[in-house]
Amino acid sequence: MRQAMIISNPSSGKEEAEQYVSQVREILESQQYEVVVNETAGEGDATNYCLSACKDGCDLVISIGGDGTLHETINGMMDQDHRPRLGVIPLGTVNDFARALNISLDPEEAIRQLRSNQTHIVDLGKINDRLFANVVAAGSLAEALFSVSSEEKSKLGSFAYLKEGLKDLVNTPANHLTIEYDGQLWEGESPLFLAALTNSVGGFEKLSPDAEVDDGLIHCFVVRNISVFNSLTLGTSLLFGSLKDHKDVDYFTAKEVHVRSDEAIRTNVDGEEGPALPIHIRVLPRHIEVIIPEEV
Ligand SMILES: Nc1ncnc2c1ncn2[C@@H]1O[C@H](COP(=O)(O)OP(=O)(O)OP(=O)(O)O)[C@@H](O)[C@H]1O
């Protein structure tokens, strides 16, 4: 019999994971899976559960939770030769990974979509010694953007990021960054460096429109030191998705990126606090197979 593991975070979203677990279990059992359910109790649990799923040769792992739970889940697959197929039931406020794969943001619909026979083999990224599914952000503006509380995020959705970001943009100091990518160099002042694997960043689905989930590329955006005057147009670009064409933004793609600074700069990885600079990012092309909805 095929084996499936459900990893569910009872604290995600509106704390409604429990009611979805039985619906997911029902679908998997109807597909002849033997199902194990693991609820997370805190940080690291989803990683440990997924690691044991890899080691036990499990066929399928379903992550029920927000981007944080998904991030922890995929980290259980690090350095594993056997990586189970992945299903995603999004319960968070942003849900970038689900957005990028056209998985419904309505959990009940996403559960129905698990019956799909279609999968997509997608890239993952590695930052220092951990994996990421979506985005790495660094710089003072990233710190401002990602310091939004969960409550505020739930209330305002993606716009919370923008609201906080714009408020701080004018006063955000730039940091001196040195970015080496595929043998090239970018050096200068920047309040924000973004490295995206998918088109959806912070809930903005058009922010990185050229990024395909399996293109083997890291899509990098470096915001150059911006004047007060330009902060408004940059905000509009964040909203309407022309970030890479903005005159104060440098855009490039790479397979491998090193970012360093003499200043102490924290990063944000898939919406969670990440390592401080220096960072080494590389793409792991077509690394995991994810269940996606059938095309209609
Ligand atoms: N039982 C639990 N109680 C409280 N926190 C938990 C529990 N299990 C896991 N966690 C923590 O929850 C965090 C992940 O939350 P997740 O991102 O999935 O949901 P969310 O915060 O609702 O989503 P979003 O960030 O998109 O709003 C992780 O930091 C993890 O350590």
The ligand as an SDF file (V2000), in Angstrom:
LIG
                    3D

 31 33  0  0  0  0  0  0  0  0999 V2000
    1.0370   23.9320   17.5720 N   0  0  0  0  0  0  0  0  0  0  0  0
    1.6510   25.1020   17.3040 C   0  0  0  0  0  0  0  0  0  0  0  0
    1.3840   26.2100   18.0410 N   0  0  0  0  0  0  0  0  0  0  0  0
    1.9860   27.3950   17.7800 C   0  0  0  0  0  0  0  0  0  0  0  0
    2.8870   27.5710   16.7780 N   0  0  0  0  0  0  0  0  0  0  0  0
    3.1990   26.5130   16.0150 C   0  0  0  0  0  0  0  0  0  0  0  0
    2.5960   25.2280   16.2330 C   0  0  0  0  0  0  0  0  0  0  0  0
    3.0990   24.3690   15.3000 N   0  0  0  0  0  0  0  0  0  0  0  0
    3.9650   25.0890   14.5450 C   0  0  0  0  0  0  0  0  0  0  0  0
    4.0470   26.3600   14.9650 N   0  0  0  0  0  0  0  0  0  0  0  0
    4.8160   27.4680   14.3870 C   0  0  0  0  0  0  0  0  0  0  0  0
    3.9890   28.1360   13.4200 O   0  0  0  0  0  0  0  0  0  0  0  0
    4.8310   28.7980   12.4670 C   0  0  0  0  0  0  0  0  0  0  0  0
    4.3170   28.6170   11.0590 C   0  0  0  0  0  0  0  0  0  0  0  0
    3.0720   29.1960   10.9260 O   0  0  0  0  0  0  0  0  0  0  0  0
    2.4950   29.2970    9.4360 P   0  0  0  0  0  0  0  0  0  0  0  0
    3.3200   30.2610    8.6400 O   0  0  0  0  0  0  0  0  0  0  0  0
    2.3300   27.9640    8.8750 O   0  0  0  0  0  0  0  0  0  0  0  0
    1.0540   29.8540    9.6820 O   0  0  0  0  0  0  0  0  0  0  0  0
    0.5820   31.3600    9.7610 P   0  0  0  0  0  0  0  0  0  0  0  0
    1.4960   32.0950   10.6760 O   0  0  0  0  0  0  0  0  0  0  0  0
   -0.8700   31.3480   10.0480 O   0  0  0  0  0  0  0  0  0  0  0  0
    0.7880   31.8070    8.2510 O   0  0  0  0  0  0  0  0  0  0  0  0
    1.1960   33.2360    7.7480 P   0  0  0  0  0  0  0  0  0  0  0  0
    2.5940   33.4890    8.2220 O   0  0  0  0  0  0  0  0  0  0  0  0
    1.1250   33.1400    6.2540 O   0  0  0  0  0  0  0  0  0  0  0  0
    0.1860   34.1620    8.3240 O   0  0  0  0  0  0  0  0  0  0  0  0
    6.1930   28.1770   12.5890 C   0  0  0  0  0  0  0  0  0  0  0  0
    7.0620   29.1590   13.1030 O   0  0  0  0  0  0  0  0  0  0  0  0
    6.0060   27.0320   13.5670 C   0  0  0  0  0  0  0  0  0  0  0  0
    7.1290   26.8510   14.3660 O   0  0  0  0  0  0  0  0  0  0  0  0
  1  2  1  0
  2  3  1  0
  2  7  2  0
  3  4  2  0
  4  5  1  0
  5  6  2  0
  6  7  1  0
  6 10  1  0
  7  8  1  0
  8  9  2  0
  9 10  1  0
 10 11  1  0
 11 12  1  0
 11 30  1  0
 12 13  1  0
 13 14  1  0
 13 28  1  0
 14 15  1  0
 15 16  1  0
 16 17  2  0
 16 18  1  0
 16 19  1  0
 19 20  1  0
 20 21  2  0
 20 22  1  0
 20 23  1  0
 23 24  1  0
 24 25  2  0
 24 26  1  0
 24 27  1  0
 28 29  1  0
 28 30  1  0
 30 31  1  0
M  END
$$$$
